[in-house]
């Protein structure tokens, strides 16, 4: 029930009580007037108390509604303030978003430009890498050629060294041979002077001393090597001249000669392994 309706109910009740009082006055002759008045008064007080309580409840509810309305107004004001703040924030966010979109567009263009530059640089780097690889390959090829040339030069130098050593050895052997030949010719000339009938040239092959027993010397060549009795053989050891032997006995594979100590060289006497070669 609304407050206005309750007020109308109270007014009607008061008017009813007043009408009832007027009726009681007119009916004063009746015996139960007093009782009815008391009952009506009691009911009036009860109604008054009840409606007073209802009025207090209504006032309390009205206050509550007013408080709620005030709270709602405050909430609405706060909400409107928040909405305004959110609108401002949204506007700022939209502005920032527009700026970001512009920035993103600018960055996109820069990235595209950078990608193009990167592609150009990649092509340039690929060409540079290819040129560097070719240069490296050429350098390695040149290095290998140089190494081969160095190796060939080292081999040639080694060959030259070996040839020089061989030449030196041959020269030394030549010197030794010439020295040996001079010694042999000297002793042969002296030996020839002592032989009244002369000396026939020897046709035998070169050999080695097999055994030495006193002044008898066995050599490793014989009749199969065209050695003859009476042949003269020189004996030498390295570059040193030993002396001469005169062949006295000849077999197929060996011969024995007599060593003439009167015409011996500085390496005398003969030893096993000495060189034996024919003399003229």
Wavefront OBJ file of the C-alpha trace (Angstrom):
o trace
v 0.000 0.000 0.000
v 1.343 3.418 -0.940
v 1.707 6.270 1.546
v -1.088 8.380 -0.027
v -3.520 5.454 0.157
v -2.712 4.937 3.806
v -3.312 8.621 4.510
v -6.719 8.402 2.818
v -7.549 5.360 4.959
v -6.689 7.285 8.150
v -8.777 10.290 7.066
v -11.766 8.077 6.275
v -11.353 6.395 9.635
v -11.377 9.759 11.416
v -14.433 10.856 9.485
v -16.128 7.617 10.381
v -15.309 8.115 14.033
v -16.682 11.658 13.855
v -19.854 10.449 12.205
v -20.145 7.759 14.793
v -19.763 10.341 17.551
v -22.509 12.452 16.027
v -24.730 9.440 15.829
v -23.993 8.625 19.453
v -24.962 12.125 20.467
v -28.248 11.787 18.688
v -28.769 8.390 20.250
v -27.818 9.512 23.775
v -30.719 7.722 25.031
v -29.306 4.471 24.214
v -27.706 2.508 27.061
v -24.696 1.179 25.280
v -23.456 4.542 24.060
v -20.683 4.658 26.585
v -19.626 1.133 25.864
v -19.676 1.714 22.156
v -17.690 4.911 22.570
v -15.099 3.173 24.661
v -14.867 0.401 22.142
v -14.620 2.901 19.317
v -12.021 4.888 21.222
v -10.067 1.733 21.917
v -10.247 0.747 18.300
v -9.292 4.258 17.343
v -6.257 4.110 19.601
v -5.342 0.699 18.240
v -5.813 1.947 14.702
v -3.936 5.092 15.554
v -1.076 3.044 17.030
v -1.176 0.651 14.098
v -1.245 3.443 11.548
v 1.372 5.313 13.519
v 3.539 2.241 13.327
v 2.707 1.896 9.642
v 3.507 5.584 9.176
v 6.858 5.075 10.947
v 7.508 2.044 8.745
v 6.535 4.111 5.727
v 8.841 6.912 6.822
v 11.586 4.405 7.449
v 10.981 2.820 4.054
v 10.838 6.303 2.533
v 14.144 7.152 4.181
v 15.530 3.852 2.980
v 14.269 4.555 -0.525
v 15.682 8.089 -0.312
v 19.007 6.673 0.838
v 18.892 4.130 -1.925
v 17.943 6.850 -4.391
v 20.837 9.003 -3.117
v 23.142 6.004 -3.351
v 21.803 5.282 -6.823
v 22.341 8.911 -7.806
v 25.841 8.749 -6.359
v 26.440 5.444 -8.135
v 25.053 6.935 -11.335
v 27.275 10.002 -10.950
v 30.269 7.761 -10.227
v 29.331 5.516 -13.145
v 28.933 8.554 -15.395
v 32.316 9.796 -14.162
v 33.816 6.362 -14.831
v 32.114 6.274 -18.228
v 33.529 9.718 -18.962
v 36.958 8.516 -17.818
v 36.583 5.397 -19.928
v 35.504 7.531 -22.881
v 38.559 9.707 -22.367
v 40.709 6.589 -22.001
v 39.104 5.093 -25.103
v 39.692 8.316 -27.021
v 43.314 8.329 -25.809
v 43.629 4.650 -26.693
v 42.193 5.357 -30.149
v 44.620 8.235 -30.559
v 47.495 6.016 -29.414
v 46.196 3.270 -31.701
v 46.159 5.698 -34.618
v 49.700 6.741 -33.751
v 50.685 3.075 -33.455
v 49.078 2.311 -36.799
v 50.998 5.199 -38.346
v 54.171 3.976 -36.643
v 53.504 0.413 -37.793
v 52.945 1.639 -41.328
v 56.179 3.592 -41.173
v 58.002 0.587 -39.692
v 56.496 -1.660 -42.358
v 57.836 0.634 -45.056
v 61.219 0.738 -43.308
v 61.205 -3.067 -42.958
v 60.356 -3.414 -46.641
v 63.151 -1.015 -47.467
v 65.483 -2.904 -45.106
v 64.442 -6.205 -46.692
v 65.241 -4.794 -50.103
v 68.595 -3.542 -48.833
v 69.163 -6.921 -47.170
v 68.322 -8.702 -50.412
v 70.695 -6.416 -52.323
v 73.341 -6.967 -49.645
v 72.753 -10.723 -49.773
v 73.211 -10.694 -53.541
v 76.327 -8.589 -53.100
v 77.576 -10.887 -50.332
v 76.859 -13.932 -52.502
v 78.837 -12.376 -55.335
v 81.572 -11.397 -52.906
v 81.586 -14.914 -51.435
v 81.786 -16.399 -54.940
v 84.643 -14.040 -55.816
v 86.342 -14.812 -52.491
v 85.940 -18.546 -53.122
v 87.352 -18.152 -56.619
v 90.219 -16.073 -55.232
v 90.782 -18.689 -52.541
v 90.706 -21.487 -55.119
v 93.110 -19.549 -57.332
v 95.340 -18.879 -54.323
v 95.236 -22.554 -53.337
v 95.964 -23.541 -56.932
v 98.839 -21.075 -57.051
v 100.005 -22.338 -53.646
v 99.898 -25.924 -54.865
v 101.755 -24.911 -58.006
v 104.294 -23.075 -55.842
v 104.566 -26.096 -53.548
v 105.077 -28.315 -56.597
v 107.660 -25.869 -57.892
v 109.335 -25.818 -54.467
v 109.236 -29.619 -54.332
v 110.615 -29.821 -57.859
v 113.267 -27.302 -56.928
v 114.102 -29.261 -53.777
v 114.255 -32.447 -55.837
v 116.410 -30.703 -58.427
v 118.640 -29.308 -55.691
v 118.829 -32.785 -54.164
v 119.617 -34.224 -57.583
v 122.244 -31.532 -58.085
v 123.632 -32.302 -54.635
v 123.652 -36.012 -55.453
v 125.297 -35.280 -58.817
v 127.849 -33.065 -57.102
v 128.512 -35.830 -54.619
v 128.761 -38.327 -57.454
v 131.057 -35.956 -59.340
v 133.119 -35.485 -56.193
v 133.203 -39.264 -55.710
v 134.094 -39.785 -59.364
v 136.743 -37.086 -59.130
v 138.098 -38.707 -55.998
v 137.945 -42.107 -57.666
v 139.526 -40.590 -60.735
v 142.246 -39.092 -58.577
v 142.671 -42.404 -56.787
v 142.659 -44.267 -60.087
v 145.153 -41.851 -61.597
v 147.291 -42.140 -58.486
v 146.946 -45.906 -58.545
v 147.729 -45.954 -62.255
v 150.774 -43.762 -61.743
v 151.972 -46.094 -58.995
v 151.233 -49.164 -61.101
v 152.973 -47.686 -64.146
v 155.943 -46.709 -62.011
v 156.330 -50.173 -60.522
v 155.533 -51.772 -63.891
v 158.219 -49.703 -65.593
v 160.731 -50.701 -62.957
v 159.663 -54.311 -63.293
v 160.007 -54.182 -67.062
v 163.564 -52.978 -66.718
v 164.378 -56.155 -64.859
v 162.881 -58.475 -67.482
v 165.302 -58.941 -70.430
v 162.690 -60.612 -72.665
v 159.925 -57.983 -72.151
v 156.306 -58.500 -70.970
v 153.327 -59.551 -73.063
v 150.073 -57.678 -72.526
v 147.612 -59.488 -70.218
v 144.132 -60.349 -71.596
v 142.640 -61.514 -68.317
v 139.647 -60.060 -66.466
v 139.632 -58.142 -63.172
v 139.163 -60.106 -59.928
v 139.687 -60.142 -56.172
v 142.294 -61.610 -53.855
v 140.966 -64.876 -52.424
v 143.867 -66.012 -50.230
v 147.373 -64.888 -49.276
v 150.011 -67.381 -48.080
v 153.447 -65.908 -47.757
v 154.290 -64.352 -51.128
v 151.723 -66.513 -52.940
v 148.491 -64.719 -53.804
v 145.321 -66.473 -55.108
v 142.916 -64.379 -57.204
v 139.304 -65.068 -58.273
v 139.836 -65.245 -62.074
v 141.238 -68.133 -64.153
v 141.387 -69.641 -67.608
v 137.700 -68.949 -68.235
v 138.588 -65.277 -67.721
v 141.538 -65.494 -70.168
v 144.183 -65.471 -67.425
v 147.505 -67.009 -68.536
v 150.634 -68.092 -66.757
v 153.183 -65.279 -66.898
v 150.546 -62.538 -66.799
v 151.198 -59.564 -64.555
v 148.400 -58.456 -62.149
v 148.339 -55.301 -60.077
v 146.942 -55.437 -56.513
v 145.353 -52.375 -54.894
v 143.201 -51.559 -51.841
v 140.987 -48.562 -52.344
v 143.184 -45.748 -53.594
v 146.366 -47.327 -52.213
v 148.669 -49.398 -54.379
v 149.732 -52.773 -52.905
v 152.012 -54.232 -55.535
v 152.278 -56.769 -58.390
v 152.005 -60.531 -58.764
v 153.313 -62.710 -61.639
v 150.844 -65.517 -62.444
v 152.457 -68.911 -62.082
v 149.513 -71.371 -61.901
v 146.132 -70.992 -63.592
v 142.968 -73.007 -63.046
v 139.478 -72.568 -64.481
v 138.122 -70.247 -61.779
v 141.280 -69.001 -60.035
v 144.954 -68.312 -60.450
v 147.982 -68.067 -58.200
v 150.740 -65.541 -58.553
v 153.976 -64.625 -56.806
v 154.064 -61.312 -55.010
v 157.220 -59.345 -55.733
v 157.997 -57.461 -52.539
v 160.772 -55.518 -54.266
v 158.128 -53.612 -56.243
v 155.477 -53.274 -53.531
v 153.465 -50.131 -52.835
v 152.598 -48.300 -49.585
v 149.608 -50.674 -48.851
v 151.755 -53.832 -49.015
v 151.334 -56.733 -48.247
v 148.271 -58.068 -50.125
v 145.098 -58.965 -48.180
v 141.995 -60.994 -48.912
v 139.458 -58.840 -50.799
v 142.033 -56.601 -52.482
v 141.374 -55.680 -56.102
v 143.369 -57.584 -58.742
v 143.497 -56.205 -62.299
v 145.721 -57.014 -65.283
v 148.751 -54.895 -66.041
v 150.606 -54.279 -69.346
l 1 2 3 4 5 6 7 8 9 10 11 12 13 14 15 16 17 18 19 20 21 22 23 24 25 26 27 28 29 30 31 32 33 34 35 36 37 38 39 40 41 42 43 44 45 46 47 48 49 50 51 52 53 54 55 56 57 58 59 60 61 62 63 64 65 66 67 68 69 70 71 72 73 74 75 76 77 78 79 80 81 82 83 84 85 86 87 88 89 90 91 92 93 94 95 96 97 98 99 100 101 102 103 104 105 106 107 108 109 110 111 112 113 114 115 116 117 118 119 120 121 122 123 124 125 126 127 128 129 130 131 132 133 134 135 136 137 138 139 140 141 142 143 144 145 146 147 148 149 150 151 152 153 154 155 156 157 158 159 160 161 162 163 164 165 166 167 168 169 170 171 172 173 174 175 176 177 178 179 180 181 182 183 184 185 186 187 188 189 190 191 192 193 194 195 196 197 198 199 200 201 202 203 204 205 206 207 208 209 210 211 212 213 214 215 216 217 218 219 220 221 222 223 224 225 226 227 228 229 230 231 232 233 234 235 236 237 238 239 240 241 242 243 244 245 246 247 248 249 250 251 252 253 254 255 256 257 258 259 260 261 262 263 264 265 266 267 268 269 270 271 272 273 274 275 276 277 278 279 280
